[in-house]
Amino acid sequence: MSSDSKCCCGPDKMCALTCCPCDLDIEKIKPLVNNPQFICKACGRVANEEKSLCQPEPLK
């Protein structure tokens, strides 16, 4: 992810890590989503941990 990202959520959130297809690093994202437990109410992305999402909600 480039440092000039316009995501307001922070550089470690899924929205920032996936916002720009030309900067997408699949290998960095895979371990964050390999066992999703949460979904973001804002964008619908999933992640293993709450801290990776802006508005997390448990999947189960």
PyMOL Python script that loads the backbone (N, CA, C, O; Angstrom):
from pymol import cmd

cmd.read_pdbstr("""\
ATOM      1  N   MET A   1       0.847  -1.179   0.000  1.00  0.00           N
ATOM      2  CA  MET A   1       0.000   0.000   0.000  1.00  0.00           C
ATOM      3  C   MET A   1       0.886   1.234   0.000  1.00  0.00           C
ATOM      4  O   MET A   1       1.848   1.330   0.763  1.00  0.00           O
ATOM      5  N   SER A   2       0.560   2.130  -0.830  1.00  0.00           N
ATOM      6  CA  SER A   2       1.369   3.338  -0.886  1.00  0.00           C
ATOM      7  C   SER A   2       1.059   4.238   0.297  1.00  0.00           C
ATOM      8  O   SER A   2      -0.036   4.178   0.857  1.00  0.00           O
ATOM      9  N   SER A   3       2.003   5.059   0.674  1.00  0.00           N
ATOM     10  CA  SER A   3       1.838   5.929   1.829  1.00  0.00           C
ATOM     11  C   SER A   3       0.886   7.088   1.555  1.00  0.00           C
ATOM     12  O   SER A   3       0.496   7.795   2.485  1.00  0.00           O
ATOM     13  N   ASP A   4       0.504   7.298   0.290  1.00  0.00           N
ATOM     14  CA  ASP A   4      -0.416   8.387  -0.021  1.00  0.00           C
ATOM     15  C   ASP A   4      -1.868   7.931  -0.083  1.00  0.00           C
ATOM     16  O   ASP A   4      -2.701   8.588  -0.706  1.00  0.00           O
ATOM     17  N   SER A   5      -2.169   6.818   0.557  1.00  0.00           N
ATOM     18  CA  SER A   5      -3.525   6.298   0.580  1.00  0.00           C
ATOM     19  C   SER A   5      -4.484   7.330   1.155  1.00  0.00           C
ATOM     20  O   SER A   5      -4.141   8.058   2.087  1.00  0.00           O
ATOM     21  N   LYS A   6      -5.682   7.387   0.597  1.00  0.00           N
ATOM     22  CA  LYS A   6      -6.679   8.324   1.072  1.00  0.00           C
ATOM     23  C   LYS A   6      -7.658   7.686   2.045  1.00  0.00           C
ATOM     24  O   LYS A   6      -8.652   8.319   2.403  1.00  0.00           O
ATOM     25  N   CYS A   7      -7.418   6.472   2.480  1.00  0.00           N
ATOM     26  CA  CYS A   7      -8.307   5.803   3.416  1.00  0.00           C
ATOM     27  C   CYS A   7      -8.190   6.473   4.786  1.00  0.00           C
ATOM     28  O   CYS A   7      -7.088   6.664   5.301  1.00  0.00           O
ATOM     29  N   CYS A   8      -9.320   6.822   5.361  1.00  0.00           N
ATOM     30  CA  CYS A   8      -9.326   7.514   6.645  1.00  0.00           C
ATOM     31  C   CYS A   8      -9.310   6.545   7.824  1.00  0.00           C
ATOM     32  O   CYS A   8      -9.256   6.977   8.976  1.00  0.00           O
ATOM     33  N   CYS A   9      -9.356   5.263   7.557  1.00  0.00           N
ATOM     34  CA  CYS A   9      -9.468   4.261   8.620  1.00  0.00           C
ATOM     35  C   CYS A   9      -8.135   3.825   9.203  1.00  0.00           C
ATOM     36  O   CYS A   9      -8.106   3.248  10.290  1.00  0.00           O
ATOM     37  N   GLY A  10      -7.068   4.075   8.536  1.00  0.00           N
ATOM     38  CA  GLY A  10      -5.752   3.662   8.997  1.00  0.00           C
ATOM     39  C   GLY A  10      -5.157   2.628   8.075  1.00  0.00           C
ATOM     40  O   GLY A  10      -5.885   1.874   7.429  1.00  0.00           O
ATOM     41  N   PRO A  11      -3.855   2.584   8.004  1.00  0.00           N
ATOM     42  CA  PRO A  11      -3.163   1.726   7.035  1.00  0.00           C
ATOM     43  C   PRO A  11      -3.273   0.230   7.305  1.00  0.00           C
ATOM     44  O   PRO A  11      -3.007  -0.569   6.406  1.00  0.00           O
ATOM     45  N   ASP A  12      -3.659  -0.175   8.516  1.00  0.00           N
ATOM     46  CA  ASP A  12      -3.725  -1.603   8.843  1.00  0.00           C
ATOM     47  C   ASP A  12      -5.131  -2.178   8.701  1.00  0.00           C
ATOM     48  O   ASP A  12      -5.346  -3.348   9.019  1.00  0.00           O
ATOM     49  N   LYS A  13      -6.083  -1.390   8.237  1.00  0.00           N
ATOM     50  CA  LYS A  13      -7.457  -1.849   8.051  1.00  0.00           C
ATOM     51  C   LYS A  13      -7.616  -2.463   6.661  1.00  0.00           C
ATOM     52  O   LYS A  13      -6.915  -2.086   5.722  1.00  0.00           O
ATOM     53  N   MET A  14      -8.548  -3.414   6.542  1.00  0.00           N
ATOM     54  CA  MET A  14      -8.757  -4.098   5.275  1.00  0.00           C
ATOM     55  C   MET A  14      -9.125  -3.127   4.158  1.00  0.00           C
ATOM     56  O   MET A  14      -8.706  -3.322   3.017  1.00  0.00           O
ATOM     57  N   CYS A  15      -9.898  -2.088   4.462  1.00  0.00           N
ATOM     58  CA  CYS A  15     -10.274  -1.142   3.403  1.00  0.00           C
ATOM     59  C   CYS A  15      -9.040  -0.458   2.820  1.00  0.00           C
ATOM     60  O   CYS A  15      -8.977  -0.224   1.613  1.00  0.00           O
ATOM     61  N   ALA A  16      -8.071  -0.139   3.652  1.00  0.00           N
ATOM     62  CA  ALA A  16      -6.845   0.498   3.166  1.00  0.00           C
ATOM     63  C   ALA A  16      -5.961  -0.496   2.418  1.00  0.00           C
ATOM     64  O   ALA A  16      -5.331  -0.145   1.420  1.00  0.00           O
ATOM     65  N   LEU A  17      -5.916  -1.731   2.899  1.00  0.00           N
ATOM     66  CA  LEU A  17      -5.069  -2.743   2.275  1.00  0.00           C
ATOM     67  C   LEU A  17      -5.595  -3.192   0.919  1.00  0.00           C
ATOM     68  O   LEU A  17      -4.836  -3.709   0.098  1.00  0.00           O
ATOM     69  N   THR A  18      -6.890  -2.998   0.679  1.00  0.00           N
ATOM     70  CA  THR A  18      -7.493  -3.494  -0.560  1.00  0.00           C
ATOM     71  C   THR A  18      -8.075  -2.408  -1.449  1.00  0.00           C
ATOM     72  O   THR A  18      -8.674  -2.726  -2.476  1.00  0.00           O
ATOM     73  N   CYS A  19      -7.921  -1.148  -1.095  1.00  0.00           N
ATOM     74  CA  CYS A  19      -8.608  -0.080  -1.832  1.00  0.00           C
ATOM     75  C   CYS A  19      -8.074   0.146  -3.239  1.00  0.00           C
ATOM     76  O   CYS A  19      -8.843   0.506  -4.131  1.00  0.00           O
ATOM     77  N   CYS A  20      -6.815  -0.049  -3.457  1.00  0.00           N
ATOM     78  CA  CYS A  20      -6.229   0.237  -4.764  1.00  0.00           C
ATOM     79  C   CYS A  20      -5.733  -1.056  -5.414  1.00  0.00           C
ATOM     80  O   CYS A  20      -4.748  -1.630  -4.949  1.00  0.00           O
ATOM     81  N   PRO A  21      -6.380  -1.518  -6.460  1.00  0.00           N
ATOM     82  CA  PRO A  21      -5.975  -2.777  -7.100  1.00  0.00           C
ATOM     83  C   PRO A  21      -4.520  -2.794  -7.563  1.00  0.00           C
ATOM     84  O   PRO A  21      -3.897  -3.855  -7.588  1.00  0.00           O
ATOM     85  N   CYS A  22      -3.973  -1.646  -7.927  1.00  0.00           N
ATOM     86  CA  CYS A  22      -2.592  -1.622  -8.407  1.00  0.00           C
ATOM     87  C   CYS A  22      -1.585  -1.778  -7.266  1.00  0.00           C
ATOM     88  O   CYS A  22      -0.425  -2.100  -7.521  1.00  0.00           O
ATOM     89  N   ASP A  23      -1.998  -1.559  -6.014  1.00  0.00           N
ATOM     90  CA  ASP A  23      -1.116  -1.741  -4.858  1.00  0.00           C
ATOM     91  C   ASP A  23      -1.479  -2.976  -4.035  1.00  0.00           C
ATOM     92  O   ASP A  23      -0.890  -3.203  -2.979  1.00  0.00           O
ATOM     93  N   LEU A  24      -2.427  -3.769  -4.495  1.00  0.00           N
ATOM     94  CA  LEU A  24      -2.928  -4.920  -3.754  1.00  0.00           C
ATOM     95  C   LEU A  24      -1.836  -5.969  -3.554  1.00  0.00           C
ATOM     96  O   LEU A  24      -1.245  -6.440  -4.526  1.00  0.00           O
ATOM     97  N   ASP A  25      -1.566  -6.337  -2.306  1.00  0.00           N
ATOM     98  CA  ASP A  25      -0.574  -7.359  -1.972  1.00  0.00           C
ATOM     99  C   ASP A  25      -1.316  -8.563  -1.385  1.00  0.00           C
ATOM    100  O   ASP A  25      -1.530  -8.646  -0.175  1.00  0.00           O
ATOM    101  N   ILE A  26      -1.701  -9.485  -2.254  1.00  0.00           N
ATOM    102  CA  ILE A  26      -2.491 -10.653  -1.857  1.00  0.00           C
ATOM    103  C   ILE A  26      -1.793 -11.462  -0.776  1.00  0.00           C
ATOM    104  O   ILE A  26      -2.448 -11.950   0.145  1.00  0.00           O
ATOM    105  N   GLU A  27      -0.499 -11.613  -0.867  1.00  0.00           N
ATOM    106  CA  GLU A  27       0.235 -12.423   0.123  1.00  0.00           C
ATOM    107  C   GLU A  27       0.182 -11.783   1.512  1.00  0.00           C
ATOM    108  O   GLU A  27       0.229 -12.497   2.514  1.00  0.00           O
ATOM    109  N   LYS A  28       0.086 -10.481   1.592  1.00  0.00           N
ATOM    110  CA  LYS A  28      -0.034  -9.795   2.881  1.00  0.00           C
ATOM    111  C   LYS A  28      -1.449  -9.942   3.446  1.00  0.00           C
ATOM    112  O   LYS A  28      -1.636  -9.994   4.662  1.00  0.00           O
ATOM    113  N   ILE A  29      -2.432 -10.006   2.565  1.00  0.00           N
ATOM    114  CA  ILE A  29      -3.832 -10.080   2.981  1.00  0.00           C
ATOM    115  C   ILE A  29      -4.260 -11.497   3.365  1.00  0.00           C
ATOM    116  O   ILE A  29      -5.067 -11.663   4.280  1.00  0.00           O
ATOM    117  N   LYS A  30      -3.746 -12.506   2.696  1.00  0.00           N
ATOM    118  CA  LYS A  30      -4.168 -13.902   2.939  1.00  0.00           C
ATOM    119  C   LYS A  30      -4.185 -14.291   4.418  1.00  0.00           C
ATOM    120  O   LYS A  30      -5.187 -14.842   4.873  1.00  0.00           O
ATOM    121  N   PRO A  31      -3.128 -14.034   5.188  1.00  0.00           N
ATOM    122  CA  PRO A  31      -3.162 -14.452   6.590  1.00  0.00           C
ATOM    123  C   PRO A  31      -4.160 -13.658   7.446  1.00  0.00           C
ATOM    124  O   PRO A  31      -4.505 -14.083   8.549  1.00  0.00           O
ATOM    125  N   LEU A  32      -4.614 -12.529   6.948  1.00  0.00           N
ATOM    126  CA  LEU A  32      -5.586 -11.723   7.688  1.00  0.00           C
ATOM    127  C   LEU A  32      -7.021 -12.183   7.465  1.00  0.00           C
ATOM    128  O   LEU A  32      -7.924 -11.807   8.213  1.00  0.00           O
ATOM    129  N   VAL A  33      -7.229 -13.009   6.417  1.00  0.00           N
ATOM    130  CA  VAL A  33      -8.589 -13.406   6.048  1.00  0.00           C
ATOM    131  C   VAL A  33      -8.773 -14.922   5.906  1.00  0.00           C
ATOM    132  O   VAL A  33      -9.823 -15.374   5.450  1.00  0.00           O
ATOM    133  N   ASN A  34      -7.765 -15.707   6.292  1.00  0.00           N
ATOM    134  CA  ASN A  34      -7.831 -17.150   6.072  1.00  0.00           C
ATOM    135  C   ASN A  34      -8.813 -17.880   6.986  1.00  0.00           C
ATOM    136  O   ASN A  34      -9.145 -19.036   6.726  1.00  0.00           O
ATOM    137  N   ASN A  35      -9.279 -17.237   8.035  1.00  0.00           N
ATOM    138  CA  ASN A  35     -10.266 -17.814   8.938  1.00  0.00           C
ATOM    139  C   ASN A  35     -11.180 -16.681   9.418  1.00  0.00           C
ATOM    140  O   ASN A  35     -11.154 -16.317  10.593  1.00  0.00           O
ATOM    141  N   PRO A  36     -11.976 -16.134   8.516  1.00  0.00           N
ATOM    142  CA  PRO A  36     -12.743 -14.928   8.868  1.00  0.00           C
ATOM    143  C   PRO A  36     -13.746 -15.157   9.992  1.00  0.00           C
ATOM    144  O   PRO A  36     -14.516 -16.117   9.978  1.00  0.00           O
ATOM    145  N   GLN A  37     -13.715 -14.259  10.957  1.00  0.00           N
ATOM    146  CA  GLN A  37     -14.622 -14.303  12.097  1.00  0.00           C
ATOM    147  C   GLN A  37     -15.485 -13.048  12.169  1.00  0.00           C
ATOM    148  O   GLN A  37     -16.472 -13.010  12.903  1.00  0.00           O
ATOM    149  N   PHE A  38     -15.109 -12.014  11.401  1.00  0.00           N
ATOM    150  CA  PHE A  38     -15.799 -10.732  11.451  1.00  0.00           C
ATOM    151  C   PHE A  38     -16.053 -10.202  10.048  1.00  0.00           C
ATOM    152  O   PHE A  38     -15.305 -10.488   9.114  1.00  0.00           O
ATOM    153  N   ILE A  39     -17.122  -9.426   9.918  1.00  0.00           N
ATOM    154  CA  ILE A  39     -17.451  -8.748   8.670  1.00  0.00           C
ATOM    155  C   ILE A  39     -17.602  -7.260   8.981  1.00  0.00           C
ATOM    156  O   ILE A  39     -18.093  -6.890  10.048  1.00  0.00           O
ATOM    157  N   CYS A  40     -17.185  -6.422   8.059  1.00  0.00           N
ATOM    158  CA  CYS A  40     -17.284  -4.975   8.254  1.00  0.00           C
ATOM    159  C   CYS A  40     -18.673  -4.503   7.831  1.00  0.00           C
ATOM    160  O   CYS A  40     -19.117  -4.769   6.714  1.00  0.00           O
ATOM    161  N   LYS A  41     -19.345  -3.807   8.728  1.00  0.00           N
ATOM    162  CA  LYS A  41     -20.679  -3.272   8.426  1.00  0.00           C
ATOM    163  C   LYS A  41     -20.614  -2.143   7.410  1.00  0.00           C
ATOM    164  O   LYS A  41     -21.626  -1.820   6.788  1.00  0.00           O
ATOM    165  N   ALA A  42     -19.462  -1.546   7.228  1.00  0.00           N
ATOM    166  CA  ALA A  42     -19.320  -0.424   6.294  1.00  0.00           C
ATOM    167  C   ALA A  42     -19.065  -0.878   4.860  1.00  0.00           C
ATOM    168  O   ALA A  42     -19.638  -0.330   3.919  1.00  0.00           O
ATOM    169  N   CYS A  43     -18.196  -1.891   4.695  1.00  0.00           N
ATOM    170  CA  CYS A  43     -17.794  -2.253   3.324  1.00  0.00           C
ATOM    171  C   CYS A  43     -18.012  -3.722   2.966  1.00  0.00           C
ATOM    172  O   CYS A  43     -17.898  -4.091   1.797  1.00  0.00           O
ATOM    173  N   GLY A  44     -18.324  -4.566   3.955  1.00  0.00           N
ATOM    174  CA  GLY A  44     -18.585  -5.969   3.668  1.00  0.00           C
ATOM    175  C   GLY A  44     -17.349  -6.844   3.593  1.00  0.00           C
ATOM    176  O   GLY A  44     -17.467  -8.041   3.331  1.00  0.00           O
ATOM    177  N   ARG A  45     -16.183  -6.294   3.812  1.00  0.00           N
ATOM    178  CA  ARG A  45     -14.972  -7.114   3.820  1.00  0.00           C
ATOM    179  C   ARG A  45     -14.961  -7.974   5.076  1.00  0.00           C
ATOM    180  O   ARG A  45     -15.577  -7.630   6.085  1.00  0.00           O
ATOM    181  N   VAL A  46     -14.245  -9.108   5.000  1.00  0.00           N
ATOM    182  CA  VAL A  46     -14.147 -10.001   6.148  1.00  0.00           C
ATOM    183  C   VAL A  46     -12.707 -10.074   6.628  1.00  0.00           C
ATOM    184  O   VAL A  46     -11.778  -9.769   5.881  1.00  0.00           O
ATOM    185  N   ALA A  47     -12.525 -10.484   7.892  1.00  0.00           N
ATOM    186  CA  ALA A  47     -11.187 -10.607   8.474  1.00  0.00           C
ATOM    187  C   ALA A  47     -11.239 -11.551   9.664  1.00  0.00           C
ATOM    188  O   ALA A  47     -12.301 -11.821  10.225  1.00  0.00           O
ATOM    189  N   ASN A  48     -10.065 -12.046  10.033  1.00  0.00           N
ATOM    190  CA  ASN A  48      -9.938 -12.929  11.187  1.00  0.00           C
ATOM    191  C   ASN A  48     -10.153 -12.185  12.496  1.00  0.00           C
ATOM    192  O   ASN A  48     -10.725 -12.734  13.437  1.00  0.00           O
ATOM    193  N   GLU A  49      -9.695 -10.931  12.561  1.00  0.00           N
ATOM    194  CA  GLU A  49      -9.722 -10.167  13.810  1.00  0.00           C
ATOM    195  C   GLU A  49     -10.473  -8.845  13.628  1.00  0.00           C
ATOM    196  O   GLU A  49     -10.460  -8.247  12.552  1.00  0.00           O
ATOM    197  N   GLU A  50     -11.120  -8.412  14.699  1.00  0.00           N
ATOM    198  CA  GLU A  50     -11.859  -7.147  14.699  1.00  0.00           C
ATOM    199  C   GLU A  50     -10.984  -5.967  14.304  1.00  0.00           C
ATOM    200  O   GLU A  50     -11.423  -5.071  13.582  1.00  0.00           O
ATOM    201  N   LYS A  51      -9.746  -5.970  14.778  1.00  0.00           N
ATOM    202  CA  LYS A  51      -8.860  -4.814  14.566  1.00  0.00           C
ATOM    203  C   LYS A  51      -8.544  -4.550  13.096  1.00  0.00           C
ATOM    204  O   LYS A  51      -8.049  -3.475  12.756  1.00  0.00           O
ATOM    205  N   SER A  52      -8.820  -5.509  12.230  1.00  0.00           N
ATOM    206  CA  SER A  52      -8.547  -5.338  10.804  1.00  0.00           C
ATOM    207  C   SER A  52      -9.683  -4.658  10.052  1.00  0.00           C
ATOM    208  O   SER A  52      -9.558  -4.375   8.861  1.00  0.00           O
ATOM    209  N   LEU A  53     -10.789  -4.395  10.740  1.00  0.00           N
ATOM    210  CA  LEU A  53     -11.965  -3.810  10.098  1.00  0.00           C
ATOM    211  C   LEU A  53     -12.371  -2.513  10.770  1.00  0.00           C
ATOM    212  O   LEU A  53     -12.095  -2.305  11.952  1.00  0.00           O
ATOM    213  N   CYS A  54     -13.021  -1.647  10.022  1.00  0.00           N
ATOM    214  CA  CYS A  54     -13.459  -0.344  10.552  1.00  0.00           C
ATOM    215  C   CYS A  54     -14.689  -0.476  11.451  1.00  0.00           C
ATOM    216  O   CYS A  54     -14.758   0.131  12.519  1.00  0.00           O
ATOM    217  N   GLN A  55     -15.660  -1.280  11.003  1.00  0.00           N
ATOM    218  CA  GLN A  55     -16.895  -1.465  11.762  1.00  0.00           C
ATOM    219  C   GLN A  55     -17.194  -2.960  11.849  1.00  0.00           C
ATOM    220  O   GLN A  55     -18.115  -3.450  11.196  1.00  0.00           O
ATOM    221  N   PRO A  56     -16.416  -3.684  12.658  1.00  0.00           N
ATOM    222  CA  PRO A  56     -16.553  -5.136  12.713  1.00  0.00           C
ATOM    223  C   PRO A  56     -17.827  -5.611  13.405  1.00  0.00           C
ATOM    224  O   PRO A  56     -18.330  -4.989  14.340  1.00  0.00           O
ATOM    225  N   GLU A  57     -18.325  -6.736  12.907  1.00  0.00           N
ATOM    226  CA  GLU A  57     -19.456  -7.420  13.509  1.00  0.00           C
ATOM    227  C   GLU A  57     -19.163  -8.921  13.389  1.00  0.00           C
ATOM    228  O   GLU A  57     -18.734  -9.375  12.328  1.00  0.00           O
ATOM    229  N   PRO A  58     -19.384  -9.691  14.444  1.00  0.00           N
ATOM    230  CA  PRO A  58     -19.106 -11.130  14.365  1.00  0.00           C
ATOM    231  C   PRO A  58     -19.920 -11.808  13.252  1.00  0.00           C
ATOM    232  O   PRO A  58     -21.089 -11.486  13.039  1.00  0.00           O
ATOM    233  N   LEU A  59     -19.288 -12.737  12.557  1.00  0.00           N
ATOM    234  CA  LEU A  59     -19.990 -13.501  11.534  1.00  0.00           C
ATOM    235  C   LEU A  59     -20.919 -14.531  12.155  1.00  0.00           C
ATOM    236  O   LEU A  59     -21.958 -14.864  11.586  1.00  0.00           O
ATOM    237  N   LYS A  60     -20.542 -15.033  13.318  1.00  0.00           N
ATOM    238  CA  LYS A  60     -21.337 -16.102  13.956  1.00  0.00           C
ATOM    239  C   LYS A  60     -22.193 -15.560  15.054  1.00  0.00           C
ATOM    240  O   LYS A  60     -22.924 -16.315  15.696  1.00  0.00           O
TER     241      LYS A  60
END
""", "prot")
cmd.dss("prot")
cmd.show_as("cartoon", "prot")
cmd.util.cbc("prot")
cmd.orient("prot")
